[in-house]
């Protein structure tokens, strides 16, 4: 399923860290697309949150994340 918000130049992004790895990820407020870097957001290269977390061997739930902040993002 394509990221709905990818058609917009403005969107809310959650910036969070994965608890087990401390890796920073970016999550779309609307469709839970995940990017590993801001560069990936610009390229619209994303994975769905559930798939991303399962690939990392983690449960696809927000309790696996920490330091979550919401940011207004403009491309």
Buried (B, 14 or more C-beta within 10 A) or exposed (E): EEBEBBEEEEBEBBBBBBEEEEEEBBBBBEBBBBBBEBEBBEEBEBBBBEEBBEEBEBEBEBEBBEEEEEEEBEE
